[in-house]
Amino acid sequence: MSFMQRQIVGPKEWLQIETTHGTFFIPLDIVGPIENWDGEGDSPAEFADVQTYCEGKPQSWEVITGYGARLSAPGYLDCTEWSVFETEKEANDYLADMYPEDEEDTE
């Protein structure tokens, strides 16, 4: 059994943040309800809690709904970044393509 295991959650709402270092997905329940964000300049991408989960300077953000996929080590903090997809099948296909199962020796 691999140390890192496939994990898929959803469907749920995600904060998709475009930064100078790429795209990051954060479960919306981690950063709090969207009703608390001020449309006059305060954006979730400016909150310190959000910047803890992404690298680079935030450029834009939006709330999306989908299935999050990553590898995670149960009982440990080790995990890959989330990637979010419209369907559970797309999430499964992504994990299968990016992180194929280890082949065990049959000898």
DRENPA-3360 file (N, C-alpha, C; in nm, 2 decimals, always signed):
BEGIN
1 = MSFMQRQI = +0.08/-0.12/+0.00/+0.00/+0.00/+0.00/+0.09/+0.12/+0.00 ~ +0.05/+0.22/-0.08/+0.13/+0.34/-0.09/+0.11/+0.43/+0.03 ~ +0.21/+0.51/+0.07/+0.20/+0.60/+0.18/+0.10/+0.71/+0.15 ~ +0.10/+0.76/+0.03/+0.00/+0.86/-0.01/-0.12/+0.79/-0.07 ~ -0.23/+0.83/-0.03/-0.36/+0.77/-0.09/-0.44/+0.88/-0.16 ~ -0.51/+0.83/-0.26/-0.60/+0.92/-0.34/-0.71/+0.97/-0.25 ~ -0.75/+1.10/-0.27/-0.86/+1.16/-0.19/-0.94/+1.24/-0.29 ~ -1.07/+1.22/-0.29/-1.16/+1.30/-0.36/-1.27/+1.34/-0.27;
9 = VGPKEWLQ = -1.31/+1.47/-0.27/-1.41/+1.53/-0.19/-1.51/+1.61/-0.28 ~ -1.63/+1.61/-0.24/-1.73/+1.69/-0.31/-1.85/+1.62/-0.35 ~ -1.94/+1.69/-0.42/-1.91/+1.82/-0.47/-1.93/+1.92/-0.35 ~ -1.84/+2.03/-0.36/-1.84/+2.13/-0.26/-1.79/+2.26/-0.33 ~ -1.81/+2.37/-0.25/-1.76/+2.50/-0.30/-1.61/+2.52/-0.27 ~ -1.54/+2.58/-0.37/-1.40/+2.61/-0.36/-1.37/+2.75/-0.39 ~ -1.27/+2.80/-0.33/-1.21/+2.93/-0.37/-1.10/+2.91/-0.47 ~ -1.12/+2.95/-0.59/-1.01/+2.93/-0.69/-0.94/+3.07/-0.70;
17 = IETTHGTF = -0.81/+3.07/-0.67/-0.73/+3.19/-0.67/-0.62/+3.18/-0.77 ~ -0.61/+3.28/-0.86/-0.50/+3.29/-0.96/-0.40/+3.38/-0.89 ~ -0.27/+3.33/-0.89/-0.17/+3.41/-0.83/-0.05/+3.42/-0.92 ~ +0.05/+3.49/-0.89/+0.17/+3.50/-0.97/+0.25/+3.37/-0.98 ~ +0.21/+3.27/-0.90/+0.27/+3.14/-0.90/+0.18/+3.03/-0.94 ~ +0.07/+3.06/-1.00/-0.02/+2.96/-1.05/-0.16/+2.96/-0.98 ~ -0.24/+2.86/-1.01/-0.38/+2.85/-0.96/-0.38/+2.76/-0.83 ~ -0.45/+2.81/-0.73/-0.47/+2.74/-0.61/-0.62/+2.72/-0.58;
25 = FIPLDIVG = -0.65/+2.61/-0.52/-0.79/+2.58/-0.48/-0.79/+2.56/-0.33 ~ -0.89/+2.63/-0.26/-0.90/+2.62/-0.12/-1.05/+2.59/-0.09 ~ -1.08/+2.49/-0.01/-1.21/+2.46/+0.03/-1.28/+2.59/+0.09 ~ -1.39/+2.63/+0.04/-1.45/+2.75/+0.09/-1.48/+2.75/+0.24 ~ -1.51/+2.63/+0.29/-1.54/+2.62/+0.44/-1.42/+2.66/+0.53 ~ -1.30/+2.66/+0.47/-1.18/+2.69/+0.55/-1.17/+2.84/+0.56 ~ -1.21/+2.92/+0.46/-1.19/+3.06/+0.46/-1.31/+3.14/+0.51 ~ -1.42/+3.07/+0.54/-1.54/+3.14/+0.59/-1.64/+3.18/+0.49;
33 = PIENWDGE = -1.76/+3.22/+0.53/-1.87/+3.25/+0.44/-1.84/+3.37/+0.35 ~ -1.88/+3.36/+0.23/-1.86/+3.46/+0.13/-1.94/+3.59/+0.17 ~ -2.04/+3.58/+0.25/-2.12/+3.70/+0.29/-2.04/+3.80/+0.37 ~ -1.93/+3.75/+0.43/-1.85/+3.84/+0.51/-1.75/+3.92/+0.43 ~ -1.74/+3.89/+0.30/-1.64/+3.96/+0.22/-1.70/+4.09/+0.17 ~ -1.62/+4.20/+0.17/-1.66/+4.33/+0.13/-1.63/+4.35/-0.02 ~ -1.73/+4.37/-0.10/-1.71/+4.39/-0.24/-1.64/+4.52/-0.28 ~ -1.61/+4.60/-0.18/-1.55/+4.73/-0.21/-1.40/+4.73/-0.20;
41 = GDSPAEFA = -1.33/+4.62/-0.21/-1.19/+4.62/-0.21/-1.14/+4.50/-0.13 ~ -1.21/+4.46/-0.02/-1.17/+4.34/+0.05/-1.21/+4.22/-0.03 ~ -1.11/+4.14/-0.07/-1.14/+4.01/-0.13/-1.09/+3.90/-0.05 ~ -1.14/+3.78/-0.07/-1.08/+3.67/+0.01/-0.93/+3.65/-0.02 ~ -0.89/+3.68/-0.14/-0.75/+3.66/-0.17/-0.66/+3.75/-0.09 ~ -0.71/+3.86/-0.02/-0.63/+3.95/+0.06/-0.63/+3.90/+0.20 ~ -0.71/+3.81/+0.24/-0.72/+3.76/+0.38/-0.59/+3.68/+0.41 ~ -0.54/+3.70/+0.53/-0.42/+3.63/+0.57/-0.44/+3.48/+0.57;
49 = DVQTYCEG = -0.56/+3.44/+0.61/-0.60/+3.29/+0.62/-0.58/+3.23/+0.48 ~ -0.62/+3.30/+0.38/-0.62/+3.25/+0.24/-0.47/+3.24/+0.19 ~ -0.40/+3.34/+0.22/-0.26/+3.34/+0.17/-0.17/+3.24/+0.24 ~ -0.22/+3.18/+0.35/-0.15/+3.07/+0.41/-0.15/+2.95/+0.32 ~ -0.26/+2.94/+0.23/-0.28/+2.82/+0.15/-0.23/+2.83/+0.00 ~ -0.17/+2.95/-0.03/-0.13/+2.96/-0.17/+0.01/+3.04/-0.17 ~ +0.07/+3.03/-0.28/+0.20/+3.10/-0.30/+0.18/+3.21/-0.40 ~ +0.27/+3.31/-0.39/+0.27/+3.42/-0.48/+0.16/+3.53/-0.44;
57 = KPQSWEVI = +0.15/+3.63/-0.53/+0.06/+3.74/-0.50/-0.07/+3.71/-0.57 ~ -0.18/+3.72/-0.50/-0.31/+3.69/-0.56/-0.34/+3.79/-0.67 ~ -0.40/+3.74/-0.78/-0.43/+3.83/-0.89/-0.58/+3.84/-0.91 ~ -0.65/+3.72/-0.89/-0.80/+3.72/-0.91/-0.85/+3.60/-0.83 ~ -0.98/+3.60/-0.81/-1.04/+3.48/-0.74/-1.19/+3.47/-0.79 ~ -1.24/+3.35/-0.77/-1.38/+3.32/-0.79/-1.42/+3.19/-0.71 ~ -1.55/+3.18/-0.68/-1.60/+3.07/-0.61/-1.65/+2.97/-0.71 ~ -1.61/+2.85/-0.71/-1.66/+2.74/-0.80/-1.71/+2.63/-0.72;
65 = TGYGARLS = -1.78/+2.54/-0.79/-1.83/+2.41/-0.72/-1.77/+2.30/-0.80 ~ -1.72/+2.20/-0.73/-1.67/+2.08/-0.80/-1.61/+1.98/-0.70 ~ -1.54/+1.88/-0.76/-1.48/+1.77/-0.68/-1.33/+1.80/-0.67 ~ -1.28/+1.80/-0.55/-1.14/+1.82/-0.52/-1.07/+1.69/-0.52 ~ -0.95/+1.68/-0.58/-0.87/+1.56/-0.59/-0.73/+1.59/-0.55 ~ -0.67/+1.50/-0.47/-0.53/+1.52/-0.43/-0.48/+1.38/-0.37 ~ -0.35/+1.38/-0.34/-0.30/+1.27/-0.26/-0.28/+1.31/-0.12 ~ -0.31/+1.23/-0.03/-0.29/+1.26/+0.11/-0.24/+1.14/+0.19;
73 = APGYLDCT = -0.16/+1.17/+0.30/-0.11/+1.06/+0.38/-0.20/+1.06/+0.51 ~ -0.29/+0.97/+0.53/-0.37/+0.97/+0.64/-0.29/+0.96/+0.77 ~ -0.33/+1.05/+0.87/-0.26/+1.06/+0.99/-0.14/+1.15/+0.99 ~ -0.10/+1.21/+0.87/+0.01/+1.29/+0.86/-0.03/+1.42/+0.79 ~ +0.05/+1.52/+0.79/+0.02/+1.65/+0.72/+0.06/+1.64/+0.57 ~ +0.13/+1.54/+0.53/+0.17/+1.53/+0.39/+0.05/+1.52/+0.29 ~ +0.05/+1.61/+0.19/-0.05/+1.60/+0.09/+0.00/+1.68/-0.03 ~ -0.07/+1.66/-0.15/-0.04/+1.74/-0.27/-0.14/+1.86/-0.27;
81 = EWSVFETE = -0.13/+1.95/-0.36/-0.22/+2.06/-0.38/-0.35/+2.00/-0.43 ~ -0.46/+2.07/-0.40/-0.59/+2.03/-0.45/-0.60/+2.07/-0.60 ~ -0.67/+1.99/-0.68/-0.71/+2.02/-0.82/-0.86/+2.00/-0.82 ~ -0.94/+2.08/-0.88/-1.08/+2.07/-0.88/-1.14/+2.05/-1.02 ~ -1.24/+1.96/-1.02/-1.30/+1.92/-1.15/-1.46/+1.92/-1.14 ~ -1.52/+1.93/-1.25/-1.67/+1.94/-1.26/-1.73/+1.81/-1.22 ~ -1.67/+1.69/-1.25/-1.73/+1.56/-1.22/-1.63/+1.48/-1.14 ~ -1.69/+1.38/-1.07/-1.61/+1.29/-0.99/-1.52/+1.20/-1.08;
89 = KEANDYLA = -1.58/+1.17/-1.20/-1.50/+1.09/-1.30/-1.38/+1.16/-1.34 ~ -1.39/+1.29/-1.37/-1.27/+1.37/-1.41/-1.17/+1.38/-1.30 ~ -1.21/+1.38/-1.17/-1.12/+1.38/-1.06/-1.05/+1.25/-1.05 ~ -1.12/+1.14/-1.07/-1.06/+1.01/-1.07/-0.96/+0.99/-1.18 ~ -1.00/+1.03/-1.30/-0.91/+1.02/-1.42/-0.78/+1.10/-1.40 ~ -0.79/+1.22/-1.34/-0.68/+1.30/-1.31/-0.58/+1.23/-1.22 ~ -0.63/+1.18/-1.11/-0.55/+1.10/-1.01/-0.48/+0.98/-1.08 ~ -0.56/+0.91/-1.16/-0.50/+0.79/-1.23/-0.39/+0.83/-1.33;
97 = DMYPEDEE = -0.41/+0.95/-1.40/-0.31/+0.99/-1.49/-0.18/+1.05/-1.42 ~ -0.21/+1.13/-1.32/-0.09/+1.20/-1.26/-0.02/+1.11/-1.16 ~ -0.09/+1.02/-1.09/-0.04/+0.94/-0.99/-0.08/+0.80/-1.01 ~ -0.02/+0.73/-1.10/-0.06/+0.59/-1.13/-0.03/+0.50/-1.01 ~ -0.11/+0.40/-0.99/-0.09/+0.30/-0.88/+0.05/+0.23/-0.90 ~ +0.12/+0.21/-0.79/+0.25/+0.14/-0.79/+0.22/+0.00/-0.83 ~ +0.30/-0.05/-0.92/+0.29/-0.19/-0.96/+0.37/-0.28/-0.87 ~ +0.31/-0.38/-0.81/+0.38/-0.47/-0.72/+0.44/-0.58/-0.79;
105 = DTE = +0.56/-0.62/-0.75/+0.62/-0.74/-0.81/+0.54/-0.86/-0.79 ~ +0.52/-0.94/-0.89/+0.44/-1.07/-0.88/+0.53/-1.19/-0.86 ~ +0.66/-1.17/-0.84/+0.75/-1.28/-0.82/+0.75/-1.33/-0.68;
% end
